[in-house]
Amino acid sequence: MATNIVSALGAGSGIDTASLVNSLVDAQKAPQQSRLDSKKTTLDAQVSAYGTLKSSLSEFQNLMTPLSNPDTFKARSVSLPTTDIVTANTLDANAQLGTYQLEVLEVAQGQSLVANQTFADKDAAAGVSGTLTIAQGEWTYASGNPSSFAENEALTALEIEVTATDSIQEIANKINADSSDVEASVLLVDGSYQLLISAPSGEENALRISGSDASLDFLNFNESNHGNVTETQQAKDASININGLNVKRPSNDIDDVIQGLSLTLNKASPGDKLSFSITEDKETAKTAVNNFIEGYNTLYKTLKGLTSTTTDSETNQTKRGELANDGTAKNLLSRMRSMISSSVPGVDSFNSLSNVGILTKLDGTLEIDTDDFDAAFKDNFADVAAIFSTTTSSTNSAVSVEVGSFGSRATAGTYQANITTAPSKGFVTGAGLTSTFPVDTSTGDYTFTVNVNGTESAALTLTGTYNSQEELRAGLQSLINNETTLKEAGQAIDVVIDGGEFKLQSRQYGANTKVEFTASGTDFTNATGLSTASVRLNGTDVSGTIAGEAAFGAGDVLLPKIDTAPYGLNLQVQEGASGSFSFTFSRGFAGEMSLLIDGFLSNTGVIKNREDSINNQLEDIKTDQTELDRKMAIMHERLTSQYVAMENILASFRTTSDSLTGLVDRLPFTAKSS
């Protein structure tokens, strides 16, 4: 039998060269791809683990907020009996503890004035015009009629411009459009309309109404003209008796008699004495501490699961946490455990969680020794508060310590300080009053301008009649403090009587504070003793040292030198303070723990740096993957070309084979088997 040489060499055997090339490329790529996939899986797991870690830290940090707040340990409860005489609205932290007996003698009410003149149509032109001036203050009555008026210096008089086309409804609308609490309304009484003007409650909020034109007489209610108006309700203060002490307030909402307790008086009930107590509410603090322990244990278990290697006792299989080889996460866990067992910085004694009965179990979680815990809250509650919350103190009663906006940079501890210059306010002092009282400003030059802390007022004029120096003092202060330019600039003064003379002083402290008169009329100077020549003195900034370094004084605030240990704290210094003293600052355990977590979670913290490193590695993997794919594509192309060339050679062999076969058959003397 004839033998085919090309077939013997395997040509045309039907090999799937495409599949063979893919297999060869896959075999070359597999180990490198496996390494990249394995590394990516590990890094992706770490990214997810850090997400879990940050979420757990944030949730735990939220529990530190109430625990670090001193008010949590100053919570109060009140045992007010059920009654319709008063309503307890709010009870603040640090409310004054004690037992009280309350009697409501009188409730506050606002003055109401009704114009006697009636109108058939509330929307028709009333035919009156001029300026309607409505001042607020306190009336003194004689035989039931208003006789003298002391203006409320804290309030600005309303000036309503009335035109001849205004109806009484439009007059009411103009009064209501003002930002004051004075209200006006139009009443329909027996088929006719009357104008009602009401003041807010309180004796010092009563109304004095004067019109610049005779047509407005129907609304006048002043010392000389009040017959056209009926006072339907007289202004009254609320009057209460608290533990035998009579107290009056302009409003029925009272929040400044018992510190921290806000009450609303509903009705007068003389003879009914309500007894109640304000006591410490320690349960609020206990709840905050218990929430911390529960939150810490949850966080600790999460961190342990992420950073440790565990073995299943039944299957004996080992499971590694996603961050088991991550030093950053392990360092966080270590530092938190160290803080749990350490004393609290800035607290001298009774300064660790163990003092409160909080103990660490063998597995690293926390538990409470109930007996020690309850005893600490019962006998050492103030010390418990100092362990957990922010505390500050000063040995100088004229200096208070505040945590400023850079408080996170302050180091807990005790520091020495010294006040060398106390803060003061700029002032001007009058001299030589020549006028006698009463002072009638209807004639004469009572104009002046005043500059307060660099802001100059518009021209001002004293108006009205003043029966005493006190009335003149109040009127002068009200006039200056209600001047538009000064109000918009936030500048105000206090007028006091010092040695029989007027003294005007800024309400701010500091070297830039001053009060001076830039213009003064002769009659104004005679009445007040104040003029452009009055003696004035600028204020001073506080100065001194903190922790042995020169401090920065601004007004009444003394700041530590930048980057010293107490930097971030502010000392609020009262006028007259002087000498050396010490002050302390402690962030408390909760504050220190929150600060630690802030450091880990910040945009420049170690967790962010670690995440950036992981993400960079993931980007490197993408680059390596692209390079591997490129190399494998080249290899695939090279092998494919080689096998195509081989197929071409084999095809050539096949053609040659066919030619040889025909040639042999035609050769002479070719022997054939029969």
C-alpha positions as CSV (number, residue, x, y, z in Angstrom):
1,M,0.0,0.0,0.0
2,A,1.3,3.5,-0.9
3,T,2.2,5.8,2.1
4,N,1.2,9.5,2.2
5,I,4.3,11.4,3.4
6,V,2.4,14.6,4.5
7,S,-0.3,12.6,6.3
8,A,2.5,10.7,8.1
9,L,3.8,14.0,9.3
10,G,0.4,14.9,10.7
11,A,-0.5,17.6,8.3
12,G,-4.3,18.3,7.9
13,S,-5.1,16.5,11.2
14,G,-7.8,19.0,12.1
15,I,-6.2,20.5,15.2
16,D,-8.3,23.5,16.7
17,T,-5.5,26.0,16.7
18,A,-7.7,28.8,18.1
19,S,-8.6,26.8,21.1
20,L,-5.0,25.7,21.5
21,V,-3.8,29.3,21.4
22,N,-6.4,30.4,24.0
23,S,-5.4,27.5,26.3
24,L,-1.7,28.4,26.1
25,V,-2.5,32.1,26.8
26,D,-4.8,31.2,29.7
27,A,-2.1,28.9,31.2
28,Q,0.4,31.7,31.0
29,K,-2.0,34.3,32.5
30,A,-3.6,32.2,35.2
31,P,-1.0,32.5,38.0
32,Q,-0.5,36.3,37.5
33,Q,-4.3,36.9,37.2
34,S,-4.8,34.8,40.4
35,R,-2.4,37.0,42.3
36,L,-4.1,40.2,41.1
37,D,-7.6,38.9,41.9
38,S,-6.5,37.7,45.3
39,K,-5.0,41.0,46.2
40,K,-8.0,42.9,44.9
41,T,-10.4,40.8,46.9
42,T,-8.3,41.4,50.0
43,L,-8.2,45.2,49.4
44,D,-11.9,45.4,48.6
45,A,-12.6,43.6,51.9
46,Q,-10.4,46.1,53.7
47,V,-12.3,49.0,52.2
48,S,-15.6,47.5,53.3
49,A,-14.1,46.8,56.7
50,Y,-13.0,50.4,57.1
51,G,-16.5,51.5,56.1
52,T,-17.9,49.3,58.9
53,L,-15.2,50.6,61.3
54,K,-16.0,54.3,60.6
55,S,-19.7,53.8,60.9
56,S,-19.3,52.0,64.2
57,L,-17.0,54.7,65.5
58,S,-19.4,57.4,64.5
59,E,-22.3,55.7,66.3
60,F,-20.2,55.2,69.4
61,Q,-19.0,58.9,69.3
62,N,-22.7,60.0,69.3
63,L,-23.0,58.5,72.7
64,M,-20.1,60.6,73.9
65,T,-22.0,63.9,73.2
66,P,-24.5,63.7,76.2
67,L,-21.9,62.1,78.4
68,S,-19.4,65.0,77.8
69,N,-22.1,67.6,78.4
70,P,-22.0,68.9,82.0
71,D,-25.8,69.6,81.8
72,T,-26.3,65.8,81.7
73,F,-25.1,65.7,85.3
74,K,-27.1,68.8,86.2
75,A,-30.4,67.5,85.1
76,R,-33.3,68.3,87.4
77,S,-36.8,67.1,88.2
78,V,-39.7,69.2,89.7
79,S,-42.6,67.9,91.7
80,L,-45.2,70.6,90.9
81,P,-48.7,69.5,92.0
82,T,-51.5,69.3,89.6
83,T,-53.1,72.7,89.4
84,D,-54.7,75.2,87.0
85,I,-53.1,78.2,88.8
86,V,-49.6,77.8,87.2
87,T,-48.1,75.7,84.4
88,A,-44.5,74.5,84.5
89,N,-43.0,75.0,81.0
90,T,-39.3,74.1,81.2
91,L,-36.8,72.9,83.7
92,D,-33.2,73.6,82.7
93,A,-30.2,71.7,83.7
94,N,-28.5,73.3,86.8
95,A,-31.8,74.7,88.0
96,Q,-31.7,75.9,91.6
97,L,-32.3,73.0,93.9
98,G,-34.6,73.5,96.8
99,T,-38.1,73.4,98.2
100,Y,-40.5,76.2,97.3
101,Q,-43.9,77.6,98.2
102,L,-45.6,79.7,95.5
103,E,-48.6,81.9,95.8
104,V,-50.0,83.9,92.8
105,L,-51.3,87.2,94.1
106,E,-51.9,88.9,90.8
107,V,-51.5,88.1,87.1
108,A,-50.0,90.6,84.6
109,Q,-52.2,92.4,82.2
110,G,-51.6,95.0,79.4
111,Q,-53.2,98.4,79.2
112,S,-56.1,98.9,76.8
113,L,-57.2,102.3,75.5
114,V,-60.4,102.8,73.5
115,A,-61.0,106.1,71.6
116,N,-64.5,107.4,72.6
117,Q,-65.1,108.8,69.1
118,T,-67.1,106.5,66.9
119,F,-67.1,106.1,63.1
120,A,-69.8,104.9,60.8
121,D,-67.4,103.4,58.3
122,K,-64.1,102.0,59.4
123,D,-62.7,102.2,55.8
124,A,-63.7,105.8,55.1
125,A,-61.2,108.7,55.5
126,A,-61.2,109.8,59.1
127,G,-60.2,113.4,58.2
128,V,-57.3,113.5,60.7
129,S,-53.6,114.1,60.2
130,G,-50.3,114.6,61.9
131,T,-47.8,112.6,63.8
132,L,-49.0,110.2,66.4
133,T,-46.3,109.5,69.1
134,I,-46.8,106.4,71.2
135,A,-44.3,106.0,74.1
136,Q,-44.2,103.1,76.6
137,G,-43.5,103.4,80.2
138,E,-45.1,103.6,83.7
139,W,-48.0,105.8,84.7
140,T,-48.5,107.3,88.1
141,Y,-52.2,108.0,88.8
142,A,-53.8,110.8,90.9
143,S,-57.5,110.4,91.7
144,G,-57.8,107.8,89.0
145,N,-56.3,109.9,86.3
146,P,-52.8,109.6,84.7
147,S,-50.6,112.3,86.3
148,S,-46.9,111.6,85.5
149,F,-45.2,109.2,83.1
150,A,-41.7,107.6,83.4
151,E,-40.7,106.4,79.9
152,N,-39.3,102.9,79.6
153,E,-35.8,103.5,78.4
154,A,-35.4,100.1,76.9
155,L,-38.2,100.8,74.3
156,T,-38.4,103.1,71.4
157,A,-41.4,105.4,71.0
158,L,-43.5,104.8,67.9
159,E,-44.1,107.7,65.5
160,I,-47.0,107.1,63.2
161,E,-47.6,109.5,60.3
162,V,-51.3,110.0,59.7
163,T,-52.7,111.6,56.5
164,A,-56.1,113.1,56.0
165,T,-57.1,110.2,53.7
166,D,-56.4,107.5,56.3
167,S,-59.3,105.6,57.7
168,I,-59.3,104.3,61.3
169,Q,-58.5,100.9,59.9
170,E,-55.5,102.3,58.1
171,I,-54.4,104.0,61.3
172,A,-54.6,100.7,63.1
173,N,-52.7,99.0,60.3
174,K,-49.9,101.5,60.5
175,I,-49.6,101.0,64.3
176,N,-49.5,97.2,63.8
177,A,-46.9,97.5,61.0
178,D,-44.3,98.8,63.5
179,S,-42.0,96.2,65.1
180,S,-43.2,97.0,68.6
181,D,-45.6,94.9,70.6
182,V,-48.2,97.7,70.6
183,E,-51.3,96.5,68.9
184,A,-54.3,98.3,67.4
185,S,-57.7,97.0,66.3
186,V,-61.1,98.3,65.1
187,L,-64.1,97.3,67.1
188,L,-67.7,97.2,66.0
189,V,-69.8,98.4,69.0
190,D,-73.5,99.1,68.7
191,G,-73.3,99.6,65.0
192,S,-70.3,102.0,65.1
193,Y,-66.6,101.6,64.9
194,Q,-64.0,102.5,67.6
195,L,-60.2,102.3,67.7
196,L,-58.6,100.1,70.4
197,I,-54.9,100.4,71.2
198,S,-53.4,97.7,73.5
199,A,-50.0,97.4,75.2
200,P,-48.1,94.3,76.2
201,S,-48.5,93.3,79.8
202,G,-46.6,95.0,82.6
203,E,-46.7,98.3,84.4
204,E,-43.7,99.7,82.5
205,N,-45.3,99.0,79.2
206,A,-48.3,101.3,79.5
207,L,-49.0,103.8,76.7
208,R,-48.6,107.6,76.5
209,I,-50.2,108.8,73.2
210,S,-49.8,112.3,71.9
211,G,-50.8,113.8,68.5
212,S,-49.0,116.7,66.8
213,D,-52.3,118.1,65.5
214,A,-55.5,118.9,67.2
215,S,-57.4,116.6,64.9
216,L,-55.7,113.7,66.7
217,D,-57.0,114.7,70.1
218,F,-59.5,111.8,70.0
219,L,-56.5,109.4,70.5
220,N,-54.5,111.4,73.1
221,F,-53.8,109.8,76.4
222,N,-51.2,111.9,78.3
223,E,-50.8,114.0,81.4
224,S,-52.8,117.0,80.0
225,N,-55.1,115.4,77.5
226,H,-56.8,112.1,78.2
227,G,-60.5,112.8,78.4
228,N,-61.3,111.5,74.9
229,V,-60.0,108.0,75.6
230,T,-61.3,105.4,78.0
231,E,-58.8,103.2,79.8
232,T,-60.6,99.9,79.8
233,Q,-57.8,98.0,81.4
234,Q,-54.9,99.3,83.4
235,A,-51.4,97.9,83.1
236,K,-50.4,95.6,85.8
237,D,-47.4,93.4,86.8
238,A,-47.7,89.8,87.8
239,S,-47.3,89.5,91.6
240,I,-46.2,86.3,93.3
241,N,-45.0,85.3,96.7
242,I,-42.2,82.8,96.7
243,N,-41.1,81.4,100.1
244,G,-42.3,84.6,101.7
245,L,-40.7,87.0,99.3
246,N,-42.9,89.2,97.1
247,V,-41.8,89.4,93.5
248,K,-43.3,91.4,90.6
249,R,-42.8,90.8,86.9
250,P,-44.2,92.4,83.8
251,S,-45.3,89.1,82.2
252,N,-47.1,86.0,83.3
253,D,-44.3,84.0,81.7
254,I,-41.7,83.9,84.5
255,D,-38.3,82.4,84.0
256,D,-36.0,84.4,86.2
257,V,-37.3,84.0,89.7
258,I,-36.2,80.4,90.4
259,Q,-33.1,79.8,88.3
260,G,-33.8,77.3,85.5
261,L,-37.5,77.0,86.1
262,S,-40.0,78.6,83.6
263,L,-43.6,79.1,84.8
264,T,-46.7,80.6,83.3
265,L,-49.2,82.1,85.7
266,N,-52.7,81.2,84.6
267,K,-54.8,83.0,87.3
268,A,-54.5,84.9,90.6
269,S,-55.4,82.8,93.6
270,P,-54.4,84.5,96.8
271,G,-54.3,82.1,99.8
272,D,-53.5,79.1,97.6
273,K,-49.9,78.1,98.3
274,L,-48.4,75.5,96.0
275,S,-45.5,73.5,97.5
276,F,-43.0,71.8,95.2
277,S,-39.3,70.8,95.1
278,I,-36.5,70.8,92.5
279,T,-34.2,67.9,93.0
280,E,-31.3,66.3,91.1
281,D,-32.3,63.9,88.3
282,K,-29.4,61.4,88.5
283,E,-31.3,58.9,86.2
284,T,-30.4,61.0,83.1
285,A,-26.7,60.6,83.9
286,K,-27.1,56.9,84.7
287,T,-28.8,56.3,81.4
288,A,-26.0,58.1,79.5
289,V,-23.3,56.0,81.3
290,N,-25.2,52.8,80.6
291,N,-25.6,53.7,76.9
292,F,-21.9,54.3,76.8
293,I,-21.1,50.9,78.2
294,E,-23.5,49.2,75.8
295,G,-22.1,51.2,72.9
296,Y,-18.5,50.5,73.8
297,N,-19.2,46.7,74.1
298,T,-20.8,46.7,70.6
299,L,-17.9,48.7,69.1
300,Y,-15.3,46.5,70.9
301,K,-16.8,43.3,69.5
302,T,-16.9,44.8,66.0
303,L,-13.3,45.9,66.2
304,K,-12.2,42.5,67.6
305,G,-14.0,40.8,64.7
306,L,-12.3,42.9,62.2
307,T,-8.8,42.7,63.6
308,S,-8.4,39.2,65.2
309,T,-8.1,35.6,64.0
310,T,-10.6,33.2,65.5
311,T,-11.0,29.4,65.4
312,D,-14.4,27.7,65.4
313,S,-14.4,25.3,68.3
314,E,-16.6,22.8,66.5
315,T,-15.2,22.8,63.0
316,N,-11.7,23.9,64.0
317,Q,-11.7,26.2,61.0
318,T,-9.7,29.5,61.3
319,K,-11.3,32.8,60.3
320,R,-9.3,35.9,59.9
321,G,-10.8,39.4,60.2
322,E,-10.5,41.6,57.2
323,L,-8.1,43.9,59.2
324,A,-6.3,41.2,61.1
325,N,-3.0,42.3,59.5
326,D,-3.8,46.0,59.6
327,G,-1.7,47.9,62.2
328,T,-3.9,51.1,62.0
329,A,-7.1,49.3,63.2
330,K,-5.2,47.4,65.8
331,N,-3.6,50.6,67.1
332,L,-7.1,52.2,67.4
333,L,-8.3,49.3,69.5
334,S,-5.2,49.4,71.7
335,R,-5.5,53.1,72.3
336,M,-9.2,52.8,73.2
337,R,-8.5,50.0,75.7
338,S,-5.7,52.0,77.2
339,M,-8.0,55.0,77.7
340,I,-10.6,52.8,79.4
341,S,-8.1,51.7,82.0
342,S,-6.3,55.1,82.5
343,S,-7.0,58.0,84.8
344,V,-8.8,61.0,83.3
345,P,-6.4,63.9,82.4
346,G,-7.1,67.0,84.5
347,V,-8.9,65.3,87.3
348,D,-6.9,64.9,90.5
349,S,-8.7,62.2,92.4
350,F,-11.6,59.8,91.8
351,N,-10.5,59.9,88.2
352,S,-11.0,56.5,86.6
353,L,-13.9,54.4,85.4
354,S,-13.1,51.8,88.1
355,N,-14.0,54.5,90.7
356,V,-17.5,54.4,89.3
357,G,-17.8,50.6,89.3
358,I,-17.1,50.2,85.6
359,L,-14.8,47.2,85.1
360,T,-13.2,45.4,82.2
361,K,-14.0,41.7,81.7
362,L,-11.6,39.1,80.5
363,D,-13.0,39.3,77.0
364,G,-12.3,43.0,76.9
365,T,-15.9,44.3,77.2
366,L,-17.1,46.4,80.1
367,E,-19.5,45.6,82.9
368,I,-20.9,47.4,86.0
369,D,-20.4,46.5,89.6
370,T,-23.9,47.5,90.7
371,D,-23.0,48.2,94.3
372,D,-20.0,50.5,93.5
373,F,-21.9,52.1,90.7
374,D,-24.9,53.0,92.8
375,A,-22.7,54.2,95.7
376,A,-20.7,56.5,93.4
377,F,-23.8,58.1,92.1
378,K,-25.3,58.4,95.6
379,D,-22.2,59.7,97.5
380,N,-19.9,61.1,94.9
381,F,-22.1,62.4,92.1
382,A,-20.1,65.6,91.5
383,D,-16.9,63.4,91.2
384,V,-18.7,61.2,88.7
385,A,-19.6,64.2,86.6
386,A,-16.0,65.3,86.7
387,I,-14.9,61.9,85.4
388,F,-17.1,62.0,82.4
389,S,-17.9,65.6,81.4
390,T,-16.0,68.8,80.6
391,T,-15.2,70.8,83.7
392,T,-13.5,74.1,84.3
393,S,-12.7,76.0,87.5
394,S,-10.9,79.1,88.7
395,T,-9.6,80.1,92.1
396,N,-10.4,83.8,91.1
397,S,-14.2,84.4,91.4
398,A,-13.8,87.3,88.9
399,V,-12.5,85.0,86.2
400,S,-14.4,82.2,84.4
401,V,-12.9,79.6,82.1
402,E,-14.5,79.0,78.8
403,V,-13.7,76.4,76.1
404,G,-13.2,78.3,72.8
405,S,-13.4,77.3,69.2
406,F,-9.9,75.8,69.3
407,G,-10.7,73.9,72.5
408,S,-9.7,70.6,70.9
409,R,-6.1,71.8,71.0
410,A,-6.1,72.5,74.7
411,T,-4.3,70.1,77.1
412,A,-6.2,69.2,80.2
413,G,-4.5,70.3,83.4
414,T,-4.0,73.0,86.0
415,Y,-2.5,76.3,85.0
416,Q,-1.2,79.5,86.7
417,A,-2.4,82.9,85.5
418,N,-1.9,86.6,86.5
419,I,-4.1,89.6,85.7
420,T,-2.0,92.7,85.5
421,T,-4.6,95.0,84.0
422,A,-8.4,94.6,84.4
423,P,-10.7,95.3,81.5
424,S,-12.7,98.5,81.6
425,K,-15.3,100.4,79.5
426,G,-14.8,103.8,77.9
427,F,-16.9,106.6,79.4
428,V,-17.6,110.3,79.6
429,T,-18.5,112.2,82.8
430,G,-20.6,115.3,83.1
431,A,-20.1,118.1,85.6
432,G,-21.8,121.3,86.7
433,L,-25.5,120.8,86.3
434,T,-27.1,124.3,86.4
435,S,-30.7,123.5,85.6
436,T,-33.3,122.8,88.3
437,F,-36.1,120.3,88.1
438,P,-38.5,120.0,86.5
439,V,-36.6,120.5,83.2
440,D,-39.0,121.6,80.4
441,T,-37.4,121.0,77.0
442,S,-40.2,122.7,75.0
443,T,-38.0,125.8,74.6
444,G,-34.2,126.1,74.3
445,D,-31.4,124.2,72.6
446,Y,-31.4,120.6,73.8
447,T,-29.7,119.1,70.8
448,F,-26.5,117.0,70.8
449,T,-24.6,114.3,69.0
450,V,-22.7,111.5,70.6
451,N,-20.0,109.1,69.4
452,V,-20.0,105.6,70.9
453,N,-17.1,103.4,70.1
454,G,-16.4,105.2,66.9
455,T,-19.9,105.4,65.6
456,E,-21.5,108.9,65.6
457,S,-25.2,109.4,66.1
458,A,-27.4,111.7,64.1
459,A,-28.4,114.9,65.8
460,L,-30.6,114.1,68.8
461,T,-32.9,116.4,70.8
462,L,-34.2,115.9,74.4
463,T,-38.0,116.3,74.4
464,G,-40.5,116.3,77.2
465,T,-40.6,117.4,80.8
466,Y,-38.3,115.7,83.4
467,N,-39.2,116.0,87.1
468,S,-36.1,114.4,88.5
469,Q,-32.6,113.5,87.6
470,E,-33.6,109.9,87.5
471,E,-36.3,110.7,84.9
472,L,-33.7,112.7,82.9
473,R,-31.2,109.8,83.1
474,A,-33.7,107.3,81.8
475,G,-34.9,109.6,79.0
476,L,-31.3,110.3,77.9
477,Q,-30.3,106.6,77.8
478,S,-33.4,105.7,75.9
479,L,-32.9,108.5,73.4
480,I,-29.3,107.5,72.7
481,N,-29.8,103.7,72.6
482,N,-32.7,104.0,70.2
483,E,-30.9,106.2,67.7
484,T,-30.9,104.4,64.4
485,T,-27.3,104.7,63.4
486,L,-26.1,103.5,66.8
487,K,-28.6,100.6,66.9
488,E,-27.6,99.4,63.4
489,A,-23.9,99.4,64.5
490,G,-24.7,97.5,67.7
491,Q,-23.5,100.3,69.9
492,A,-25.2,101.2,73.2
493,I,-24.4,103.0,76.5
494,D,-25.5,103.0,80.1
495,V,-26.3,106.3,81.8
496,V,-25.6,106.2,85.5
497,I,-25.6,108.8,88.2
498,D,-22.1,108.9,89.8
499,G,-21.5,111.4,92.6
500,G,-24.5,113.4,91.5
501,E,-23.3,113.7,87.9
502,F,-24.2,111.9,84.8
503,K,-21.8,109.2,83.5
504,L,-22.2,107.6,80.1
505,Q,-20.3,104.4,79.6
506,S,-20.0,102.0,76.8
507,R,-21.5,98.5,77.2
508,Q,-18.4,97.0,75.7
509,Y,-14.9,96.5,77.2
510,G,-11.6,97.3,75.5
511,A,-9.1,99.9,74.5
512,N,-11.3,100.9,71.5
513,T,-14.3,101.8,73.5
514,K,-15.2,105.4,74.1
515,V,-18.1,107.8,74.6
516,E,-17.8,111.5,73.6
517,F,-20.0,114.3,72.7
518,T,-19.3,115.9,69.3
519,A,-21.9,118.6,69.6
520,S,-24.0,119.9,72.5
521,G,-26.6,122.7,72.9
522,T,-26.3,125.1,75.7
523,D,-29.5,124.1,77.4
524,F,-28.7,120.4,77.0
525,T,-25.3,121.1,78.8
526,N,-27.0,123.1,81.5
527,A,-29.5,120.2,82.1
528,T,-27.1,117.3,82.0
529,G,-23.6,118.8,82.6
530,L,-22.5,117.0,79.4
531,S,-20.7,118.8,76.6
532,T,-17.9,118.4,74.0
533,A,-15.5,119.5,76.8
534,S,-16.6,116.7,79.2
535,V,-13.9,114.5,80.6
536,R,-13.7,111.2,78.8
537,L,-11.6,108.1,79.2
538,N,-11.1,105.2,76.8
539,G,-11.6,101.7,78.1
540,T,-8.8,99.1,78.5
541,D,-8.1,95.6,77.3
542,V,-7.4,93.0,79.9
543,S,-3.7,92.0,80.1
544,G,-1.7,89.4,82.0
545,T,0.0,86.0,81.7
546,I,-1.2,82.4,81.3
547,A,1.1,79.5,82.0
548,G,4.1,81.8,82.3
549,E,3.6,83.3,78.8
550,A,2.3,86.8,77.9
551,A,-1.4,86.4,77.0
552,F,-3.4,88.2,74.4
553,G,-6.1,90.5,75.8
554,A,-9.2,91.7,73.8
555,G,-11.8,93.5,75.8
556,D,-12.6,91.3,78.8
557,V,-11.2,88.1,77.2
558,L,-7.7,86.9,77.9
559,L,-6.3,84.3,75.5
560,P,-3.3,81.9,76.0
561,K,-0.3,82.2,73.7
562,I,-0.8,80.2,70.5
563,D,0.5,76.6,70.7
564,T,0.9,76.6,74.4
565,A,-0.7,73.8,76.4
566,P,-3.9,75.9,77.4
567,Y,-4.3,77.3,74.0
568,G,-8.0,76.9,73.0
569,L,-9.3,78.1,76.4
570,N,-10.7,81.6,77.0
571,L,-10.6,83.5,80.3
572,Q,-13.5,85.8,80.8
573,V,-12.3,88.5,83.2
574,Q,-14.6,90.8,85.1
575,E,-13.9,94.5,85.8
576,G,-11.7,94.9,88.8
577,A,-10.0,91.5,88.7
578,S,-6.3,91.4,89.5
579,G,-3.5,89.2,90.8
580,S,-2.4,85.6,90.5
581,F,-4.7,82.6,90.5
582,S,-4.9,79.1,89.0
583,F,-7.5,77.5,86.8
584,T,-8.1,73.9,85.7
585,F,-9.5,72.3,82.6
586,S,-10.6,68.7,82.0
587,R,-12.3,67.4,78.9
588,G,-13.6,64.4,80.9
589,F,-13.4,60.8,79.8
590,A,-16.1,61.3,77.2
591,G,-14.4,64.4,75.8
592,E,-11.1,62.7,75.6
593,M,-12.6,59.6,73.9
594,S,-14.5,61.7,71.4
595,L,-11.3,63.7,70.7
596,L,-9.4,60.4,70.0
597,I,-12.1,59.2,67.6
598,D,-12.1,62.7,65.9
599,G,-8.4,62.1,65.3
600,F,-9.0,58.8,63.6
601,L,-12.0,60.0,61.6
602,S,-10.7,63.3,60.4
603,N,-9.8,64.1,56.8
604,T,-6.1,64.0,57.8
605,G,-6.5,61.1,60.3
606,V,-4.9,57.6,60.1
607,I,-8.0,55.9,58.8
608,K,-8.3,58.3,55.9
609,N,-4.5,57.8,55.2
610,R,-5.0,54.1,55.3
611,E,-8.0,54.2,53.0
612,D,-6.0,56.4,50.5
613,S,-3.3,53.8,50.6
614,I,-5.7,51.0,49.9
615,N,-7.3,52.9,47.1
616,N,-3.9,53.7,45.6
617,Q,-3.1,49.9,45.6
618,L,-6.5,49.2,43.9
619,E,-5.5,51.8,41.3
620,D,-2.2,50.0,40.9
621,I,-4.0,46.7,40.4
622,K,-6.0,48.3,37.6
623,T,-2.8,49.4,36.0
624,D,-1.3,45.9,36.5
625,Q,-4.4,44.3,35.0
626,T,-4.2,46.5,32.0
627,E,-0.6,45.7,31.5
628,L,-1.2,41.9,31.9
629,D,-4.1,42.1,29.4
630,R,-1.8,43.9,27.0
631,K,0.9,41.3,27.3
632,M,-1.5,38.4,26.9
633,A,-3.0,40.0,23.8
634,I,0.5,40.2,22.3
635,M,1.1,36.6,23.2
636,H,-2.2,35.6,21.7
637,E,-1.4,37.5,18.5
638,R,2.1,35.9,18.3
639,L,0.9,32.3,18.9
640,T,-2.0,32.9,16.4
641,S,0.5,34.1,13.8
642,Q,2.8,31.1,14.4
643,Y,-0.1,28.6,14.1
644,V,-1.4,30.3,10.9
645,A,2.1,30.0,9.5
646,M,2.2,26.4,10.4
647,E,-1.2,25.8,8.8
648,N,0.1,27.5,5.6
649,I,3.1,25.2,5.6
650,L,0.9,22.1,6.2
651,A,-1.3,23.3,3.3
652,S,1.8,23.6,1.1
653,F,2.8,20.0,2.2
654,R,-0.7,18.8,1.2
655,T,-0.3,20.3,-2.3
656,T,3.1,18.9,-2.7
657,S,1.8,15.5,-1.5
658,D,-0.8,15.5,-4.2
659,S,1.7,16.4,-6.8
660,L,4.1,13.7,-5.7
661,T,1.4,11.1,-5.7
662,G,0.6,11.8,-9.4
663,L,4.2,11.9,-10.3
664,V,5.0,8.6,-8.9
665,D,2.2,7.0,-10.8
666,R,3.7,8.3,-14.1
667,L,7.2,7.4,-13.4
668,P,8.5,4.6,-15.8
669,F,9.4,1.3,-14.5
670,T,7.3,2.0,-11.5
671,A,6.5,-1.3,-9.8
672,K,3.0,-1.7,-8.5
673,S,1.6,-4.4,-6.4
674,S,-1.0,-6.3,-8.1
